[in-house]
C-alpha cells in the first residue's frame, strides 16, 4: 500500500507541475503577443 500511495503522490505532483508549466507558458505567449502588438 505504501508504494501505491507514493506512486499516486508522485504522479499528482508531476501532473500539477506539468499543468502549472503549461499555464505559465500560455500566459508568457499571450504577454509576448501583447508586447508585439504594442511595439508595432
Backbone torsions as a table, in degrees:
resi	resn	phi	psi	omega
1	UNK	NA	-40.3	-178.7
2	UNK	-59.4	-42.5	-179.4
3	UNK	-61.9	-43.1	-179.8
4	UNK	-62.0	-43.6	-179.9
5	UNK	-62.3	-42.6	179.2
6	UNK	-62.6	-44.2	179.8
7	UNK	-61.0	-42.6	-179.7
8	UNK	-63.9	-42.8	179.7
9	UNK	-62.3	-45.8	-179.8
10	UNK	-61.2	-43.8	-179.8
11	UNK	-63.5	-42.4	-179.0
12	UNK	-67.0	-38.5	177.7
13	UNK	-64.3	-44.7	178.5
14	UNK	-62.0	-41.2	-179.4
15	UNK	-63.9	-45.3	-179.1
16	UNK	-65.7	-40.1	177.8
17	UNK	-63.3	-43.6	-179.6
18	UNK	-62.9	-43.8	-179.4
19	UNK	-65.0	-44.0	-179.3
20	UNK	-64.8	-39.2	176.6
21	UNK	-63.5	-43.7	-179.7
22	UNK	-61.1	-45.1	-179.2
23	UNK	-66.2	-42.2	-179.8
24	UNK	-65.6	-35.9	176.8
25	UNK	-64.6	-43.7	178.9
26	UNK	-61.3	-44.4	179.3
27	UNK	-63.1	-40.4	179.4
28	UNK	-62.9	-41.0	178.9
29	UNK	-64.6	-42.8	179.2
30	UNK	-62.4	-41.8	178.8
31	UNK	-62.8	-42.3	178.8
32	UNK	-62.2	-42.5	179.5
33	UNK	-63.1	-41.9	178.8
34	UNK	-61.5	-44.0	-179.6
35	UNK	-64.3	-40.7	179.5
36	UNK	-63.2	-42.7	178.4
37	UNK	-64.2	-40.2	-178.2
38	UNK	-65.3	-41.5	-178.8
39	UNK	-70.2	-38.0	-177.6
40	UNK	-93.6	NA	NA
